[in-house]
């Protein structure tokens, strides 16, 4: 988290009293923004906070001139994959899986996560017309 914050890639949603409601932690890796964690406190879910955090991360991805945003998630969690797909992320596997994302998936499996449940997702960003 400290590294993400130092790199300007820790996004925090807060209420009017500056109490945190959720966060997104990311890192820039080889031309992509990797979203390592996103969490919205349960009682605040379903109010667009997660979407706003992802959109802020995508805006920062574009600002930095990065071409893709990536993440991993649970294939069978009822909300996760459809949520990311609604934002333009697509599942990638095999030859389309970027090496850095493949390494993240492998690390998750080595830490004991079920490989049948893990999925890599990628959002390709169009180049700016600047």
DOBA-449779 format. One line per 5 residues: number of its first residue (from 0); their letters; for each residue x, y, z of N, C-alpha, C. Coordinates in Angstrom, 1 decimal. Atoms other than C-alpha are relative to their C-alpha. Layout:
BEGIN
NUM> a> X:Y:Z:X:Y:Z:X:Y:Z | ...
// end
This chain:
BEGIN
0> xxxxx> 0.8:-1.2:0.0:0.0:0.0:0.0:0.9:1.3:0.0 | -0.9:-1.2:0.0:2.8:2.4:0.8:0.6:0.3:-1.3 | -0.6:-0.2:1.3:4.5:1.8:-2.5:-1.1:0.5:-1.0 | 1.1:-0.5:0.9:1.1:2.3:-4.3:-0.2:1.5:0.2 | 0.2:-1.5:-0.4:0.6:5.6:-2.4:1.1:0.8:-0.5
5> xxxxx> -1.1:-0.8:0.4:4.1:6.8:-3.1:0.1:0.1:-1.5 | 0.1:-0.1:1.4:3.6:6.0:-6.8:-1.2:0.7:-0.6 | 1.2:-0.7:0.4:0.3:7.9:-6.9:-1.1:-1.0:-0.5 | 0.9:1.0:0.5:-1.6:4.7:-7.5:-0.9:-0.7:1.1 | 0.9:0.5:-1.0:-3.6:4.3:-4.3:-1.2:1.0:0.0
10> xxxxx> 1.2:-0.9:0.2:-7.1:5.7:-4.8:-1.0:-0.4:1.2 | 0.9:0.3:-1.2:-9.4:6.1:-1.7:-1.3:0.8:-0.2 | 1.3:-0.6:0.0:-13.1:6.9:-1.7:-0.3:0.3:1.5 | 0.3:-0.4:-1.4:-14.2:8.8:1.4:-1.4:0.7:0.0 | 1.2:-0.7:-0.2:-17.4:10.2:2.8:0.2:1.5:0.3
15> xxxxx> -0.1:-1.5:-0.3:-18.1:13.9:3.7:0.8:0.3:1.2 | -0.8:-0.2:-1.2:-16.3:13.4:7.0:1.4:-0.6:-0.2 | -1.3:0.5:0.4:-13.2:12.0:5.2:0.2:-1.4:0.6 | -0.1:1.4:-0.4:-13.9:8.5:6.5:0.0:-0.9:-1.2 | -0.1:0.9:1.2:-12.8:5.8:4.0:-1.2:-0.9:-0.2
20> xxxxx> 1.0:0.9:0.4:-15.4:3.9:2.1:0.5:-1.2:-0.8 | -0.6:1.0:0.8:-13.2:1.9:-0.1:1.3:0.5:-0.6 | -1.2:-0.3:0.6:-9.9:1.8:-2.0:0.3:-0.8:-1.2 | -0.5:0.7:1.1:-8.1:0.7:-5.1:1.6:0.2:0.1 | -1.5:0.0:0.0:-4.3:-0.2:-5.1:0.5:-0.6:-1.3
25> xxxxx> -0.5:0.5:1.3:-2.5:-0.5:-8.4:1.5:0.3:-0.1 | -1.4:-0.3:0.3:1.0:-0.5:-9.8:0.2:0.0:-1.5 | -0.3:0.0:1.4:2.5:0.3:-13.2:1.0:-1.1:-0.2 | -0.9:1.1:0.3:4.2:-2.7:-14.8:0.1:-0.2:-1.5 | -0.3:0.3:1.4:5.7:-2.9:-18.2:-1.1:0.5:-1.0
30> xxxxx> 1.0:-0.6:0.9:3.3:-0.5:-20.0:-1.4:-0.3:0.4 | 1.4:0.2:-0.4:0.2:-1.6:-18.1:-0.2:0.4:1.5 | 0.4:-0.3:-1.4:-1.6:-0.6:-14.9:-0.6:-1.3:0.6 | 0.6:1.2:-0.6:-2.1:-3.7:-12.7:-0.7:0.4:1.2 | 0.9:-0.2:-1.1:-5.0:-3.4:-10.3:0.1:-1.2:0.9
35> xxxxx> -0.2:1.1:-1.0:-3.9:-5.5:-7.3:-1.1:-0.2:1.0 | 1.0:0.1:-1.0:-6.7:-4.8:-5.0:-1.1:1.1:-0.1 | 1.1:-0.9:-0.1:-10.1:-3.1:-4.9:-0.9:-0.5:1.1 | 1.0:0.4:-1.1:-12.4:-3.1:-1.9:-0.8:1.2:0.4 | 1.0:-1.0:-0.5:-15.5:-1.2:-0.9:-0.6:-0.6:1.2
40> xxxxx> 0.6:0.5:-1.3:-16.8:-1.6:2.6:-1.4:-0.5:-0.4 | 1.2:0.7:0.4:-19.8:-3.9:2.4:-1.2:0.9:0.1 | 1.2:-0.8:-0.1:-22.4:-1.4:3.6:-0.1:1.2:-1.0 | -0.1:-1.0:1.1:-21.3:1.0:0.8:0.0:-0.5:-1.4 | 0.1:0.6:1.3:-21.4:-1.5:-2.0:-1.3:0.3:-0.7
45> xxxxx> 1.2:-0.3:0.8:-23.8:-1.0:-4.8:-0.4:1.4:-0.2 | 0.3:-1.5:0.1:-23.6:2.8:-4.8:0.9:0.7:-1.0 | -0.8:-0.5:1.0:-21.1:3.2:-7.6:1.4:0.4:0.4 | -1.3:-0.3:-0.5:-18.0:3.6:-5.4:1.1:-0.8:-0.7 | -0.9:0.9:0.7:-16.2:0.6:-7.0:0.2:0.5:-1.4
50> xxxxx> -0.1:-0.5:1.3:-17.0:1.9:-10.4:0.8:1.3:-0.1 | -0.7:-1.3:0.0:-15.7:5.4:-9.6:1.5:-0.3:0.3 | -1.4:0.3:-0.3:-12.5:3.9:-8.2:0.7:-0.6:-1.3 | -0.6:0.6:1.3:-11.9:1.8:-11.4:0.1:1.1:-1.0 | -0.1:-1.1:1.0:-12.7:4.8:-13.6:1.1:1.0:0.3
55> xxxxx> -1.1:-0.8:-0.4:-10.2:6.9:-11.6:1.3:-0.7:-0.4 | -1.2:0.7:0.3:-7.6:4.2:-12.1:0.2:0.0:-1.5 | -0.1:0.0:1.5:-8.4:4.0:-15.9:0.5:1.4:-0.4 | -0.4:-1.3:0.4:-8.1:7.8:-16.1:1.5:0.2:0.2 | -1.4:-0.1:-0.3:-4.7:7.6:-14.4:0.9:-0.8:-1.0
60> xxxxx> -0.6:0.8:1.0:-3.7:4.8:-16.8:0.2:0.8:-1.3 | -0.1:-0.9:1.2:-4.4:7.1:-19.7:0.9:1.1:0.2 | -0.9:-1.2:-0.3:-2.7:10.1:-18.1:1.4:-0.4:-0.1 | -1.4:0.5:0.0:0.4:8.0:-17.8:0.5:-0.5:-1.3 | -0.4:0.5:1.3:0.3:6.9:-21.4:0.1:-1.5:-0.1
65> xxxxx> 0.0:1.4:0.0:-0.1:3.3:-20.5:-1.1:-0.6:-0.9 | 0.9:0.5:1.0:-1.9:1.1:-23.0:-1.0:-1.0:0.5 | 1.0:1.0:-0.5:-3.7:-1.5:-20.8:-0.1:0.1:1.5 | 0.2:0.2:-1.4:-5.1:-2.1:-17.4:-0.3:-1.4:0.2 | 0.2:1.4:-0.2:-5.1:-5.6:-16.0:-0.3:-0.2:1.5
70> xxxxx> 0.3:0.5:-1.4:-6.3:-7.5:-12.9:-0.3:-1.5:-0.1 | 0.4:1.3:-0.1:-7.1:-10.9:-11.7:-1.2:-0.1:1.0 | 1.2:0.1:-0.8:-10.3:-12.1:-10.1:-0.5:-1.5:0.1 | 0.6:1.3:-0.1:-12.4:-15.1:-9.1:-1.0:-0.2:-1.1 | 0.8:0.3:1.2:-14.0:-16.6:-12.2:-1.5:-0.2:0.4
75> xxxxx> 1.4:0.4:-0.4:-17.1:-17.8:-10.2:-0.7:0.9:1.0 | 0.6:-1.0:-0.9:-17.7:-14.9:-7.8:-1.2:0.6:-0.8 | 1.1:-0.5:0.8:-21.2:-13.8:-8.9:0.1:1.4:-0.5 | 0.0:-1.4:0.4:-20.4:-10.1:-9.1:1.3:0.4:-0.7 | -1.3:-0.5:0.4:-16.7:-9.8:-9.9:0.2:0.2:-1.5
80> xxxxx> -0.3:-0.1:1.5:-16.2:-10.7:-13.6:-1.1:0.8:-0.7 | 0.9:-0.8:0.7:-19.5:-9.2:-14.8:0.2:1.5:0.3 | -0.3:-1.4:-0.3:-18.6:-5.9:-13.0:1.1:0.5:-0.8 | -1.2:-0.5:0.8:-15.2:-5.7:-14.7:-0.3:0.0:-1.4 | 0.4:0.0:1.4:-16.7:-6.7:-18.0:-0.9:1.2:-0.4
85> xxxxx> 0.8:-1.2:0.3:-19.2:-3.8:-17.7:0.8:1.2:-0.2 | -0.9:-1.1:0.1:-16.2:-1.5:-17.5:1.0:-0.2:-1.2 | -0.8:0.2:1.2:-14.6:-3.0:-20.7:1.1:-1.0:0.1 | -1.0:1.0:-0.2:-12.3:-5.6:-19.2:-0.5:-1.3:-0.7 | 0.3:1.3:0.6:-12.1:-8.9:-21.0:0.9:-1.1:0.5
90> xxxxx> -0.9:1.1:-0.5:-10.8:-12.3:-19.9:1.0:-0.3:-1.1 | -1.1:0.4:0.9:-7.5:-13.2:-21.4:0.7:-1.3:0.5 | -0.7:1.2:-0.4:-5.7:-16.5:-21.4:0.9:-0.4:-1.2 | -0.9:0.5:1.0:-3.1:-18.5:-23.3:0.9:1.1:-0.6 | -1.0:-0.9:0.6:-1.0:-16.5:-25.8:-0.4:1.5:0.1
95> xxxxx> 0.4:-1.4:-0.1:-3.1:-13.3:-25.2:0.3:0.5:1.4 | -0.2:-0.4:-1.3:-2.2:-13.3:-21.5:1.4:0.6:0.1 | -1.3:-0.7:-0.1:0.6:-10.7:-20.9:0.8:-0.7:1.0 | -0.8:0.7:-0.9:3.6:-12.2:-19.2:-0.1:0.5:1.5 | 0.1:-0.5:-1.4:3.3:-10.0:-16.1:-1.3:-0.5:0.7
100> xxxxx> 1.3:0.5:-0.6:-0.4:-11.0:-15.6:0.1:-1.5:0.2 | -0.2:1.5:-0.2:0.6:-14.7:-16.1:0.8:-0.2:1.2 | -0.8:0.2:-1.2:3.2:-14.3:-13.4:-0.9:0.3:1.3 | 0.9:-0.3:-1.2:0.5:-12.8:-11.0:-0.9:-1.2:0.2 | 0.8:1.1:-0.2:-1.8:-15.7:-11.7:0.8:-1.2:0.5
105> xxxxx> -0.8:1.1:-0.5:1.0:-18.2:-11.1:0.3:0.2:1.5 | -0.3:-0.3:-1.5:1.9:-16.5:-7.8:-1.3:-0.3:0.8 | 1.3:0.3:-0.8:-1.8:-16.7:-6.7:-0.2:-1.5:0.2 | 0.1:1.4:-0.1:-1.8:-20.4:-7.5:1.0:-0.6:1.0 | -1.1:0.5:-1.0:1.5:-21.0:-5.6:-0.4:0.4:1.4
110> xxxxx> 0.4:-0.4:-1.4:-0.1:-19.2:-2.6:-1.2:-0.8:0.4 | 1.1:0.9:-0.4:-2.9:-21.8:-2.7:-1.4:0.3:-0.6 | 1.3:-0.3:0.6:-5.7:-20.2:-4.7:-0.2:-1.1:-1.1 | 0.4:1.0:0.9:-7.6:-22.6:-6.9:0.2:0.5:-1.5 | -0.3:-0.5:1.3:-6.3:-22.3:-10.5:-1.3:0.0:-0.9
115> xxxxx> 1.3:0.0:0.8:-9.8:-23.2:-11.9:-0.9:1.2:0.3 | 0.8:-1.2:-0.3:-11.2:-20.1:-10.2:0.6:1.3:-0.4 | -0.7:-1.2:0.3:-8.6:-17.6:-11.2:-0.1:0.4:-1.4 | 0.1:-0.5:1.4:-9.0:-15.4:-14.3:0.8:1.3:-0.1 | -0.7:-1.3:0.3:-6.8:-12.7:-15.8:-1.0:0.8:-0.9
120> xxxxx> 0.8:-0.9:0.8:-8.6:-9.7:-17.3:0.8:1.2:-0.4 | -0.8:-1.1:0.6:-7.4:-6.9:-19.5:-0.9:1.0:-0.7 | 0.7:-1.1:0.7:-8.7:-3.5:-20.7:1.0:0.7:-0.9 | -0.8:-0.7:0.9:-7.1:-2.2:-23.8:-0.5:1.5:-0.2 | 0.4:-1.4:0.1:-7.0:1.6:-24.0:0.5:0.5:-1.4
125> xxxxx> -0.3:-0.6:1.2:-7.0:3.5:-27.2:1.0:1.1:0.2 | -0.9:-1.1:-0.1:-4.2:6.0:-27.8:-0.7:1.3:0.0 | 0.5:-1.4:0.0:-4.9:9.6:-27.0:0.3:0.6:-1.4 | -0.2:-0.7:1.3:-5.3:11.8:-30.1:0.7:1.3:0.2 | -0.8:-1.2:-0.2:-3.0:14.5:-28.6:1.1:0.2:-1.0
// end
